[in-house]
Amino acid sequence: MALKSTIYKATLALADMDRPLYADHSLTLALHPSETEERLMVRLLAFALQAGAGDGADNLQFTRGLSDSDEPALWQRDLDGRLRHWIEIGQTDERRLAKACGRADRVTLYAYGNSVPIWWAALQGKITRLRNLHVWQLPAAQTQELATLAARSMQLQVTVQDGHVWVGNAHTSVELSPQRLWPTE
């Protein structure tokens, strides 16, 4: 018998001073049996960093992700179905990124884990032609700490200011410092 996904509910209060954007989101996330809580929380963080005002106009959605290899962790489609933004999580290979860049107007990848520097060294030279790709590294120690906030029912506050992100609940908070890997500026 196949294992079922575990459902997590999150209420997200977002205050992004860098965009400026203030919004509340009620989210339902499915934790795939082979997925870690760290990856789940990185998906939630990616949503917070890419979400709009929550008015439905931005249409940012969690996908089937690990359950469907043809879908990213999140995507944004416009009202006529065109794929505007493809958001990947993890250490994706060059072929998948190229395919995503051909399908979507914009592709964002949030890489995390201890082996990101090794993965990035091998990938960096192969993606120079992918003009609509943005790659961010989330430091491993910070995403591991973020995973400690995971709970089946979460009320989180996310604050973004000057490129730093604070994610917290009523008891604790975690600071993250996403680092841009591509495009280099």
C-alpha positions as CSV (number, residue, x, y, z in Angstrom):
1,M,0.0,0.0,0.0
2,A,1.3,3.4,-0.9
3,L,2.0,6.0,1.8
4,K,-0.1,9.1,1.7
5,S,1.1,12.7,2.0
6,T,0.8,14.4,5.3
7,I,-1.2,17.7,5.3
8,Y,0.2,20.8,6.8
9,K,-1.8,24.0,7.3
10,A,0.0,27.4,7.5
11,T,-1.2,30.9,8.1
12,L,1.4,33.3,6.8
13,A,1.6,37.0,7.7
14,L,4.0,38.5,5.2
15,A,5.7,41.9,5.6
16,D,8.1,42.4,2.7
17,M,9.7,45.8,3.0
18,D,11.9,45.2,-0.1
19,R,8.9,45.1,-2.5
20,P,6.8,46.7,-0.4
21,L,4.1,44.1,0.2
22,Y,2.0,43.2,3.2
23,A,-0.3,40.2,2.9
24,D,-1.9,37.3,4.7
25,H,-2.1,33.8,3.2
26,S,-3.8,30.7,4.4
27,L,-2.0,27.7,2.8
28,T,-2.4,24.0,2.7
29,L,0.8,22.0,1.9
30,A,1.2,18.3,1.3
31,L,4.4,16.7,2.7
32,H,5.2,13.9,0.2
33,P,6.3,10.7,2.0
34,S,9.8,11.1,0.6
35,E,10.0,14.8,1.4
36,T,11.7,16.2,4.5
37,E,10.3,19.0,6.7
38,E,13.3,21.1,5.6
39,R,12.2,20.9,2.0
40,L,8.6,21.6,3.0
41,M,9.7,24.7,4.8
42,V,11.9,25.8,1.9
43,R,8.8,25.5,-0.3
44,L,6.9,27.7,2.1
45,L,9.8,30.2,2.2
46,A,9.8,30.3,-1.6
47,F,6.1,31.0,-1.6
48,A,6.6,33.9,0.8
49,L,9.5,35.4,-1.3
50,Q,7.5,35.2,-4.5
51,A,3.9,35.7,-3.5
52,G,1.9,38.7,-4.4
53,A,-0.7,40.5,-2.4
54,G,-2.9,37.5,-2.0
55,D,-5.7,38.9,-4.0
56,G,-5.8,36.0,-6.4
57,A,-4.3,38.0,-9.3
58,D,-0.9,36.5,-9.0
59,N,-2.1,32.9,-9.0
60,L,1.1,31.5,-7.3
61,Q,0.3,27.9,-6.4
62,F,1.9,24.8,-4.9
63,T,2.0,22.0,-7.4
64,R,2.1,18.2,-7.1
65,G,5.9,18.7,-7.0
66,L,7.6,15.4,-6.1
67,S,4.5,13.5,-7.1
68,D,4.8,14.7,-10.7
69,S,8.3,15.1,-12.3
70,D,7.0,17.5,-14.9
71,E,6.0,20.1,-12.3
72,P,8.1,22.4,-10.2
73,A,7.5,23.1,-6.4
74,L,5.4,26.2,-7.2
75,W,4.3,27.9,-10.3
76,Q,2.4,31.0,-11.4
77,R,0.0,30.9,-14.3
78,D,-1.9,33.9,-15.7
79,L,-5.6,33.8,-16.3
80,D,-5.3,32.3,-19.8
81,G,-3.1,29.5,-18.5
82,R,0.3,30.8,-19.7
83,L,3.1,29.7,-17.4
84,R,4.6,32.9,-16.1
85,H,6.9,31.7,-13.2
86,W,8.4,28.3,-12.5
87,I,9.9,27.9,-9.0
88,E,12.2,25.0,-8.3
89,I,13.6,23.9,-4.9
90,G,16.8,21.9,-4.4
91,Q,19.7,21.1,-6.6
92,T,18.2,20.8,-10.1
93,D,20.1,19.6,-13.1
94,E,20.8,21.7,-16.2
95,R,18.4,19.8,-18.5
96,R,15.5,20.4,-16.1
97,L,16.4,24.1,-15.8
98,A,16.6,24.5,-19.6
99,K,13.3,22.8,-20.1
100,A,11.7,25.1,-17.4
101,C,13.2,28.2,-19.0
102,G,11.7,27.2,-22.4
103,R,8.2,26.7,-20.8
104,A,8.0,29.7,-18.4
105,D,8.6,33.4,-18.7
106,R,10.7,33.3,-15.5
107,V,12.4,30.5,-13.6
108,T,13.6,30.8,-10.0
109,L,15.6,28.1,-8.2
110,Y,16.2,28.1,-4.4
111,A,19.1,25.7,-3.8
112,Y,19.7,24.5,-0.3
113,G,21.8,21.8,1.4
114,N,25.5,21.3,2.4
115,S,26.5,20.2,-1.1
116,V,25.3,23.4,-2.9
117,P,28.9,24.7,-3.6
118,I,29.9,21.5,-5.3
119,W,26.6,21.3,-7.3
120,W,26.9,25.0,-8.3
121,A,30.6,24.6,-9.4
122,A,29.5,21.9,-11.8
123,L,26.4,23.7,-13.1
124,Q,27.4,27.4,-13.3
125,G,29.1,27.2,-16.7
126,K,26.2,25.3,-18.3
127,I,23.5,27.8,-17.6
128,T,24.9,31.0,-19.1
129,R,22.4,30.9,-22.0
130,L,19.4,30.7,-19.7
131,R,18.5,34.4,-19.6
132,N,15.2,34.0,-17.6
133,L,16.8,32.0,-14.8
134,H,17.5,33.3,-11.3
135,V,19.3,31.1,-8.8
136,W,19.5,31.6,-5.0
137,Q,21.4,29.7,-2.4
138,L,19.8,29.3,1.1
139,P,22.6,28.4,3.6
140,A,22.2,24.9,4.9
141,A,22.4,25.7,8.6
142,Q,19.6,28.3,8.2
143,T,17.3,25.9,6.3
144,Q,17.9,23.2,8.9
145,E,16.9,25.7,11.6
146,L,13.9,26.7,9.5
147,A,12.8,23.1,9.6
148,T,12.4,23.3,13.3
149,L,9.4,25.6,12.8
150,A,7.5,22.9,10.9
151,A,4.2,21.9,12.5
152,R,1.0,20.4,11.2
153,S,-0.7,23.7,12.0
154,M,1.5,26.8,11.7
155,Q,1.0,30.5,12.3
156,L,4.1,32.2,10.9
157,Q,5.3,35.7,10.4
158,V,7.6,36.4,7.5
159,T,9.5,39.7,7.4
160,V,11.8,40.6,4.5
161,Q,14.1,43.6,4.7
162,D,17.3,44.5,2.9
163,G,17.6,41.0,1.5
164,H,17.3,39.3,4.9
165,V,14.4,37.1,5.9
166,W,13.0,36.4,9.3
167,V,10.5,33.6,9.8
168,G,8.9,33.1,13.2
169,N,6.1,31.8,15.2
170,A,4.9,32.7,18.7
171,H,8.0,31.1,20.3
172,T,11.0,31.5,18.1
173,S,12.3,33.0,14.8
174,V,14.9,32.1,12.2
175,E,17.0,34.5,10.2
176,L,17.8,33.6,6.6
177,S,20.2,35.3,4.2
178,P,19.5,34.2,0.6
179,Q,22.5,34.6,-1.6
180,R,22.1,35.3,-5.3
181,L,24.2,32.9,-7.4
182,W,22.8,33.8,-10.8
183,P,22.6,36.1,-12.6
184,T,25.7,37.7,-11.1
185,E,25.5,41.4,-10.7
